[in-house]
Amino acid sequence: MIGLMAGVEHIVLESDERGVPTLETARRIHARIVLAGALWRPSLELALIDYFYLSVRTARARGTGSRYVVDLRFVDPAPGLSRRLPWGWIAAHAVFFGLAMLGAREIAASTALWWRHEWLPATAALFAVAAGALSMAVLRTTETLTLFSAHGRARLVCHEGGVGTLRAFRSFLPRLEAHLRIACARRQARAQHLRDEMREHFRLRGTGALTEAEYETAKRRILATHGLSPAGGGLRKATGRAKSSVAGRRQAPKKESPPRGGSPSHTCNSA
């Protein structure tokens, strides 16, 4: 019965408005961090506000960006941290540096003066190309931070930065984990959690943090976690079982009472 009520409840309440603080209206800002973007990608500002909310702001060089607030009660406590290395540039650096070292070795072994050696210009050029490849490898290395919703597995925060992004975020991570524990303690009972998750994902779709496709995918995952189908299939099946049970009780034959002073009469109902 609780499952039926929850299945109906998310349809009715997913459009309800909720009072969520913003960075400007927050009573308290607990911690804040700004992470630079990689190359042309936007920078990211994260701020913990009012104990269990996370303010998210992205900014680009031209001033465009996004602003929204995430309820930490519905965030997976394990953020995704990854690093992608540009192996092509790393391989190029290794090849050119190896060739440059061979040239330097040949120059050092020669009896001629090193500044007059015929291989000096080529060796110097190889060292320059190797240094350029190494610089590109550092610039093209990206470190990604991702925060997912607990059951919908929607990407609530996805930031791609350069070298040092993860090191900077790890200084902010202990504070985030502490506030995630505070938010987890404020979760409702399981019967109400479905409704709250649906409302949070619906609100984030309205703020632009989630696309329509991401919202629909997250909704299916949340309902599957709670044993309901997105189209209400689980609800219809349970309702059908309840109706057939009631109909069965209505169609059950009434037991005849035996006549007074005689033996009870037996009736046989054929299938």
C-alpha positions in Angstrom: 0.0 0.0 0.0 2.9 2.4 0.8 4.3 1.7 -2.7 1.0 2.6 -4.3 0.8 5.8 -2.4 4.4 6.7 -3.3 3.7 5.9 -6.9 0.7 8.3 -7.0 2.4 10.9 -4.8 5.4 11.6 -7.1 3.0 12.4 -10.0 1.0 14.9 -7.9 3.9 16.5 -6.1 6.7 16.6 -8.7 5.5 20.1 -9.7 5.5 21.5 -6.2 7.7 24.5 -5.5 10.4 24.2 -2.8 12.1 26.9 -0.9 15.8 26.4 -1.8 18.4 29.1 -0.7 20.8 30.7 -3.1 24.2 32.0 -2.5 22.9 35.5 -2.1 20.1 34.6 0.3 22.0 31.9 2.3 22.1 32.5 6.1 25.6 31.0 6.2 28.4 30.1 3.8 30.5 27.3 5.3 33.1 26.8 2.6 33.8 28.0 -1.0 36.2 27.0 -3.7 36.9 28.2 -7.3 38.3 25.7 -9.8 39.8 26.9 -13.1 38.7 25.4 -16.3 40.8 23.6 -18.9 41.7 25.7 -21.9 38.4 27.2 -23.2 36.2 25.4 -20.6 34.4 27.4 -17.9 35.6 27.8 -14.3 33.6 26.3 -11.5 32.6 27.8 -8.1 31.3 25.5 -5.3 29.9 26.8 -2.1 28.4 24.9 0.9 25.5 27.0 2.2 22.9 26.5 5.0 24.4 23.1 6.1 23.1 20.8 3.4 23.0 22.8 0.1 25.7 23.1 -2.5 25.7 26.3 -4.7 27.1 25.6 -8.2 28.2 28.4 -10.5 30.0 28.2 -13.8 31.6 31.1 -15.6 33.1 31.6 -19.1 35.4 34.2 -20.4 32.5 36.0 -22.1 30.5 36.1 -18.9 27.9 33.4 -19.8 27.4 30.5 -17.3 24.9 28.7 -15.1 23.8 29.0 -11.5 21.9 26.5 -9.5 21.7 24.9 -6.0 21.9 21.1 -5.3 20.2 19.5 -2.2 23.0 17.3 -0.7 20.4 14.8 0.6 20.2 13.4 -2.9 23.9 13.5 -3.9 26.0 10.3 -4.1 28.7 10.7 -1.3 31.4 9.3 -3.6 32.4 11.9 -6.2 33.9 10.8 -9.5 37.5 11.9 -9.8 39.4 11.1 -13.0 42.5 12.2 -15.0 42.9 11.9 -18.8 46.4 12.0 -20.2 47.2 13.0 -23.8 49.3 10.0 -24.7 50.0 11.2 -28.2 51.8 14.3 -27.0 53.6 12.3 -24.3 54.8 9.8 -26.9 55.9 12.6 -29.2 57.9 14.2 -26.3 59.5 10.8 -25.6 60.5 10.3 -29.2 61.9 13.8 -29.9 63.7 13.9 -26.5 65.3 10.5 -27.2 66.5 11.7 -30.6 67.9 14.9 -29.0 69.8 12.9 -26.4 71.3 10.7 -29.1 72.5 13.9 -30.9 73.9 15.3 -27.6 75.7 12.1 -27.0 77.3 12.2 -30.5 78.4 15.8 -30.0 79.9 15.0 -26.6 81.8 12.0 -28.0 83.2 14.1 -30.9 86.7 15.5 -30.8 85.5 18.7 -32.5 84.4 21.7 -30.5 80.8 21.2 -29.6 79.6 24.7 -30.8 81.1 23.9 -34.2 79.6 20.4 -34.5 77.4 19.8 -37.5 74.7 18.1 -35.5 74.3 21.0 -33.1 71.5 22.8 -35.0 69.5 19.6 -35.4 70.0 18.6 -31.8 68.9 22.0 -30.6 65.8 21.8 -32.8 64.9 18.3 -31.4 65.2 19.6 -27.8 62.9 22.5 -28.7 60.3 20.3 -30.3 60.5 17.9 -27.3 60.0 20.8 -24.9 57.0 22.0 -27.0 55.5 18.5 -26.9 55.9 18.4 -23.2 54.1 21.7 -22.8 51.2 20.5 -24.9 51.0 17.3 -22.9 50.7 19.4 -19.7 48.1 21.7 -21.2 46.1 18.9 -22.7 46.0 16.9 -19.5 42.5 17.2 -18.0 41.2 16.3 -14.5 37.5 15.8 -14.1 35.2 16.2 -11.1 31.7 14.7 -11.3 28.9 14.6 -8.7 26.0 12.2 -9.3 22.6 12.0 -7.7 22.2 9.1 -5.3 19.6 6.9 -7.1 18.9 8.7 -10.4 22.6 8.8 -11.3 22.2 12.1 -13.0 25.3 14.3 -13.4 24.6 17.2 -11.0 28.1 18.7 -11.3 30.6 17.9 -14.1 33.8 20.0 -14.3 36.8 19.5 -16.5 39.9 21.4 -15.4 43.6 21.3 -16.0 46.5 19.9 -13.9 46.0 20.7 -10.2 42.2 20.6 -10.3 41.9 17.4 -8.2 44.5 18.6 -5.8 42.6 21.8 -5.2 39.3 19.9 -4.9 40.7 17.5 -2.3 41.2 20.4 0.0 37.5 21.1 -0.3 36.4 17.4 -0.1 36.5 16.9 3.7 34.1 19.8 4.2 31.8 18.4 1.5 31.8 14.9 3.0 31.0 16.4 6.4 28.0 18.3 5.0 26.9 15.2 3.1 26.7 13.3 6.4 24.6 16.2 7.8 22.3 16.0 4.8 22.0 12.2 5.0 20.7 12.5 8.6 17.9 14.8 7.4 16.5 12.2 4.9 12.9 11.2 5.2 11.6 7.7 5.6 11.8 5.4 2.6 8.1 5.9 1.8 8.7 9.7 1.4 12.1 9.4 -0.2 10.7 8.6 -3.6 8.6 11.7 -3.7 11.5 13.9 -2.5 13.9 12.5 -5.1 11.4 13.1 -7.9 10.8 16.7 -6.7 14.5 17.4 -6.5 15.2 16.1 -10.1 12.2 18.0 -11.4 13.4 21.2 -9.7 16.9 20.8 -11.2 15.4 20.3 -14.6 13.6 23.6 -14.2 16.8 25.4 -13.3 18.6 24.0 -16.3 21.0 21.8 -14.4 19.4 18.7 -16.0 18.3 18.3 -19.6 14.9 16.7 -20.4 16.7 13.4 -21.5 18.7 13.4 -18.3 15.6 14.0 -16.2 13.7 11.2 -17.8 16.6 8.7 -17.5 17.0 9.6 -13.8 13.3 9.3 -13.2 13.3 5.7 -14.6 16.2 4.8 -12.4 14.6 6.2 -9.3 11.3 4.4 -9.9 13.2 1.1 -10.7 15.0 1.5 -7.4 11.7 1.7 -5.5 10.1 -1.1 -7.5 7.9 1.0 -9.7 7.9 1.4 -13.5 8.1 4.9 -15.0 4.9 4.5 -16.9 3.0 3.4 -13.8 3.1 -0.2 -14.8 3.8 -1.4 -11.3 1.0 0.9 -10.1 -1.5 -0.5 -12.7 -0.6 -4.1 -11.9 -1.0 -3.5 -8.1 -4.3 -1.7 -8.7 -5.5 -4.6 -11.0 -4.7 -7.1 -8.4 -6.6 -5.1 -5.8 -9.6 -4.8 -8.1 -9.6 -8.6 -9.0 -9.4 -9.4 -5.2 -12.5 -7.3 -4.5 -14.4 -8.7 -7.5 -13.5 -12.2 -6.3 -14.9 -11.5 -2.9 -18.1 -10.2 -4.4 -18.5 -13.2 -6.6 -17.9 -15.8 -3.9 -20.9 -18.0 -3.3 -22.8 -17.5 -0.1 -22.9 -20.5 2.2 -26.4 -21.7 2.8 -27.5 -22.3 6.3 -28.9 -25.8 7.1 -32.7 -26.1 7.6 -33.9 -26.4 11.1 -34.2 -29.9 12.4 -32.5 -31.5 9.4 -29.1 -32.3 8.1 -27.2 -29.6 6.2 -27.6 -29.6 2.4 -24.5 -29.9 0.2 -24.1 -27.9 -3.0 -21.6 -28.5 -5.7 -20.4 -25.6 -7.8 -18.9 -26.6 -11.1 -16.0 -24.7 -12.4 
